[in-house]
Amino acid sequence: MAEAVRINLALQGGGAHGAFTWGVLDRLLEEPEIEIAAITGTSAGALNGAALKSGMLAGGNEGAREMLDWLWQQIGALRDEALPDWLQGWMPHPEVVSKSLEYSLPYSFGEAVGRMMSPYAWGPLYRNPLEKIVERFDFDRVCAHEGPEFYVCATQVRDGKIRVFSGDQLNTRVIMASACLPTVFQAVELEDPQTGTIEPFWDGGYTGNPALFPLFEKHLPDDVVVVNINPLLRDKTPVSPPEIQNRINEISFNASLLRELRAIDFVQRLLQTGALTPGTMKDLRIHMIADDALMNALSVATKMVPVPTVIAQLKEAGRRAAGRFLESHKSDLGHRQTADLRAMFS
């Protein structure tokens, strides 16, 4: 068997749309020729990363797949690994579900209440619903030095800067902080890894979705596979209030990733022109797995409300997207970049 090619994974956050990443990872884990060296994740990406690493250390790639299945069964109350192929055709397209949910009275009422009512108004009745899921991860494995290196991003509320947690710093509250939308959840108080003081943290998507700079270390491979679940491009101008709010959300949560990709592209150009000596800066190869057509059809409604049928369809869409990537670019891993960063910023 040929030597496995080592890659890093960069997993975006995006609420229940993170089920797409579940599908991508499920397909990648079927490839014995691919070794995951490091994972950086935010929000749903952090949840997926924690499940992958803990499952991998318990039972290899199959253990990772089983743990990811368990995670999304908990989130979406799914009973089966996926909907049977024959049943998929009978399910409404995720766009139909998304639009129905977006304009439903309960969702609209919840959105209105969320804009007027602070999550702190619940007092002692408040509990982050993610806690009962995240606390069941085996953090001895999530924090272990064996297996893929794992980095989780969160936003420090007071200074508005990114913080990256790894190794023994990881725990239930760090994962919850990475997924803490401030209009929905109370800020999560953690020990700041830079100052050692207790500070409030919000969702990492505002400052690193996900952060790529932890992957710049020399001992890590040069290939970074970004699983993108927030569409970079929407051809249609948003006009309705939900559409406008949804696009604001997407732009905000893509901004930090685009800044880092632009910096990577700049370094690549300096190396290519000889302005930088090879070896002085990390020359990363960026790859992206996405389904912008599907994500353009969805909205923030199906991010916030985990509809089981949509979660199952997102998983299958993720598997298909990963399959297309492997068919076209598996041989490029370890050799050449497949994401056209120059076109992305032109």
Solvent accessible surface area in square Angstrom, and as a share of the most:
residue,aa,sasa,rsa
1,M,198,0.88
2,A,80,0.62
3,E,168,0.75
4,A,36,0.28
5,V,37,0.21
6,R,96,0.35
7,I,1,0.00
8,N,0,0.00
9,L,0,0.00
10,A,0,0.00
11,L,0,0.00
12,Q,0,0.00
13,G,1,0.01
14,G,9,0.09
15,G,36,0.35
16,A,7,0.05
17,H,4,0.02
18,G,0,0.00
19,A,0,0.00
20,F,0,0.00
21,T,0,0.00
22,W,1,0.00
23,G,0,0.00
24,V,0,0.00
25,L,0,0.00
26,D,0,0.00
27,R,53,0.19
28,L,5,0.03
29,L,6,0.03
30,E,66,0.29
31,E,20,0.09
32,P,79,0.50
33,E,55,0.25
34,I,11,0.06
35,E,80,0.36
36,I,15,0.07
37,A,9,0.07
38,A,0,0.00
39,I,0,0.00
40,T,0,0.00
41,G,0,0.00
42,T,0,0.00
43,S,9,0.06
44,A,5,0.04
45,G,0,0.00
46,A,0,0.00
47,L,8,0.04
48,N,0,0.00
49,G,0,0.00
50,A,0,0.00
51,A,0,0.00
52,L,0,0.00
53,K,5,0.02
54,S,4,0.03
55,G,4,0.03
56,M,35,0.16
57,L,59,0.29
58,A,62,0.48
59,G,43,0.41
60,G,34,0.33
61,N,50,0.26
62,E,96,0.43
63,G,11,0.10
64,A,0,0.00
65,R,40,0.15
66,E,114,0.51
67,M,39,0.17
68,L,0,0.00
69,D,19,0.10
70,W,49,0.17
71,L,0,0.00
72,W,2,0.01
73,Q,53,0.24
74,Q,67,0.30
75,I,34,0.17
76,G,3,0.03
77,A,78,0.60
78,L,21,0.11
79,R,220,0.80
80,D,92,0.48
81,E,86,0.38
82,A,26,0.20
83,L,34,0.17
84,P,57,0.36
85,D,126,0.65
86,W,179,0.63
87,L,46,0.23
88,Q,40,0.18
89,G,72,0.70
90,W,197,0.69
91,M,48,0.21
92,P,66,0.42
93,H,92,0.41
94,P,8,0.05
95,E,72,0.32
96,V,84,0.48
97,V,24,0.14
98,S,0,0.00
99,K,75,0.32
100,S,71,0.46
101,L,34,0.17
102,E,6,0.03
103,Y,125,0.47
104,S,33,0.21
105,L,147,0.73
106,P,106,0.66
107,Y,27,0.10
108,S,50,0.32
109,F,136,0.57
110,G,41,0.39
111,E,59,0.27
112,A,45,0.35
113,V,46,0.27
114,G,30,0.29
115,R,153,0.56
116,M,157,0.70
117,M,72,0.32
118,S,55,0.36
119,P,13,0.08
120,Y,126,0.48
121,A,63,0.49
122,W,134,0.47
123,G,37,0.36
124,P,142,0.89
125,L,150,0.74
126,Y,54,0.20
127,R,133,0.48
128,N,5,0.03
129,P,79,0.50
130,L,32,0.16
131,E,46,0.21
132,K,118,0.50
133,I,14,0.07
134,V,0,0.00
135,E,84,0.38
136,R,140,0.51
137,F,8,0.04
138,D,55,0.29
139,F,35,0.15
140,D,123,0.64
141,R,94,0.34
142,V,1,0.00
143,C,19,0.11
144,A,21,0.16
145,H,157,0.70
146,E,114,0.51
147,G,42,0.41
148,P,3,0.02
149,E,53,0.24
150,F,5,0.02
151,Y,31,0.12
152,V,0,0.00
153,C,0,0.00
154,A,0,0.00
155,T,8,0.05
156,Q,5,0.02
157,V,44,0.26
158,R,178,0.65
159,D,63,0.33
160,G,42,0.40
161,K,127,0.54
162,I,35,0.18
163,R,9,0.03
164,V,32,0.18
165,F,4,0.02
166,S,36,0.23
167,G,24,0.23
168,D,120,0.62
169,Q,82,0.36
170,L,5,0.02
171,N,66,0.34
172,T,27,0.15
173,R,108,0.39
174,V,2,0.01
175,I,1,0.00
176,M,8,0.04
177,A,0,0.00
178,S,0,0.00
179,A,9,0.07
180,C,0,0.00
181,L,39,0.19
182,P,29,0.18
183,T,95,0.55
184,V,60,0.34
185,F,28,0.11
186,Q,37,0.17
187,A,21,0.16
188,V,6,0.03
189,E,100,0.45
190,L,10,0.05
191,E,108,0.48
192,D,0,0.00
193,P,47,0.30
194,Q,131,0.58
195,T,83,0.48
196,G,45,0.43
197,T,71,0.41
198,I,112,0.57
199,E,10,0.05
200,P,33,0.21
201,F,0,0.00
202,W,87,0.30
203,D,2,0.01
204,G,0,0.00
205,G,0,0.00
206,Y,81,0.31
207,T,30,0.18
208,G,1,0.01
209,N,0,0.00
210,P,0,0.00
211,A,0,0.00
212,L,1,0.00
213,F,89,0.37
214,P,12,0.08
215,L,0,0.00
216,F,78,0.33
217,E,93,0.42
218,K,175,0.74
219,H,110,0.49
220,L,6,0.03
221,P,18,0.12
222,D,45,0.23
223,D,1,0.01
224,V,1,0.00
225,V,1,0.00
226,V,0,0.00
227,V,0,0.00
228,N,2,0.01
229,I,1,0.00
230,N,1,0.01
231,P,2,0.01
232,L,49,0.24
233,L,118,0.58
234,R,50,0.18
235,D,134,0.69
236,K,141,0.60
237,T,102,0.59
238,P,39,0.24
239,V,110,0.63
240,S,25,0.16
241,P,107,0.67
242,P,35,0.22
243,E,34,0.15
244,I,77,0.39
245,Q,68,0.30
246,N,7,0.03
247,R,36,0.13
248,I,91,0.46
249,N,34,0.18
250,E,3,0.01
251,I,100,0.51
252,S,43,0.28
253,F,15,0.06
254,N,5,0.02
255,A,36,0.28
256,S,3,0.02
257,L,0,0.00
258,L,53,0.26
259,R,143,0.52
260,E,32,0.14
261,L,0,0.00
262,R,126,0.46
263,A,56,0.43
264,I,11,0.05
265,D,5,0.02
266,F,105,0.44
267,V,22,0.12
268,Q,14,0.06
269,R,94,0.34
270,L,47,0.23
271,L,23,0.12
272,Q,131,0.58
273,T,108,0.63
274,G,57,0.55
275,A,72,0.55
276,L,44,0.22
277,T,90,0.52
278,P,107,0.68
279,G,61,0.59
280,T,82,0.48
281,M,95,0.42
282,K,42,0.18
283,D,72,0.37
284,L,4,0.02
285,R,55,0.20
286,I,0,0.00
287,H,0,0.00
288,M,41,0.18
289,I,3,0.02
290,A,37,0.28
291,D,27,0.14
292,D,51,0.26
293,A,83,0.64
294,L,21,0.10
295,M,4,0.02
296,N,46,0.24
297,A,17,0.13
298,L,4,0.02
299,S,8,0.05
300,V,20,0.11
301,A,0,0.00
302,T,2,0.01
303,K,17,0.07
304,M,70,0.31
305,V,55,0.32
306,P,51,0.32
307,V,32,0.18
308,P,55,0.34
309,T,43,0.25
310,V,3,0.02
311,I,1,0.01
312,A,1,0.01
313,Q,20,0.09
314,L,1,0.00
315,K,1,0.00
316,E,32,0.15
317,A,1,0.01
318,G,0,0.00
319,R,57,0.21
320,R,137,0.50
321,A,4,0.03
322,A,0,0.00
323,G,20,0.19
324,R,124,0.45
325,F,14,0.06
326,L,10,0.05
327,E,155,0.70
328,S,74,0.48
329,H,60,0.27
330,K,64,0.27
331,S,89,0.57
332,D,18,0.09
333,L,7,0.03
334,G,29,0.28
335,H,128,0.57
336,R,131,0.48
337,Q,54,0.24
338,T,38,0.22
339,A,13,0.10
340,D,91,0.47
341,L,2,0.01
342,R,112,0.41
343,A,60,0.46
344,M,59,0.26
345,F,40,0.17
346,S,126,0.81
